[in-house]
Amino acid sequence: MSTSTAEMNREDSLSEGEFRERLRELPPSAKLVAKVLEGDAPLSQGELAEESLLPDRTVRYALNRLEETELVSSRYSFKDARKQVYFLNT
């Protein structure tokens, strides 16, 4: 039994209430990164640092926390396959 891409995306996405509940428990840096991604996803770590005005290290920490709680996913950039870009799971 195979699962289509559309079905997998539906399973991975969260309801807005569930997303907000998970986000509520995270540090302010993770909330800011999520807010930036809400408007401009997908973005690389460097782009997130520029947009949020946070240091690279803080953005990396925020992305790790967001990924741990399954609020953010990543994929390789179509523009530059050496970079990963991040987007919200909503």
N, C-alpha and C positions, 0 to 999 in steps of 0.2 A: 504494500500500500504506500504510494508516494504522496507527499504533501506538496502542493503547488506553492509558488513563491507568494502569491496573494494570501493563501491560508496561513503561511508562516508569518507574514507581516501582521495579519490580524491577531495572531497569537502573541506576538512580541509587543504589540502596542498596548498601552495602558489607558484606562478611562481617565478623564481629567481629574476626578476626585482621588483616585488611587495615586496618580502622578503627584498631585499636590501634597497628599499625605506623606509619601516617601520623601519628597523634597523638604518638607517641614523639619525633618530630623537632621538635615545636613548643615554643615557650616556655611556662613555667609558667602564665602568665596564660591562654593558650589552653586548656591542660589543665583549669584551674579552670572556665572558662566552659563547656567541654564537659561537665564533671562536673555543673554546675548544670543544664544543659539535659537531661542524662540523667534527672534526676528530675522536672523541672517544665516541659518544653517544651510548647507554644511560648511564648517570652518575648520581650518587646521589649528594646531596648538598655538602657533605664532600669531595667526590672525585673531584668535581668541584673546591672547595677551594684549594685542594692540587695541582691540575693541573694548575690552574690560578695564584696561589700564592696570592690570595685575601683573606681577612678575611671572616669568615663565614657570618657575618652580611652583608657585601658588596655583597656576592654571593646571599644571600636571597633577598636583594633589587633588584639586577640585574634580578633574576629569576621572581620576581613579575612584574617587568616592561616588561620583555619578554612575560610573560603569558598574561598581560593586552593587549598587541598588537597582541596576538595570534601567536607569532613566535615560542613559545615553548609549549609543552604539557608534561604531566607527567602521570605516571602509577606506580603501586606498583611493586617493584623489585621481580623478580622470585627467586632470591637468598635469599632475606630477606624481607618478606612481611611487616615488620615494616617500611621499608624505601621506599621513592618514588625515582624514577629515571626520568630524564628529557631528552628530545630529541627535535630536531628541526622539525618544520612543513614545510619541503620543499619537 
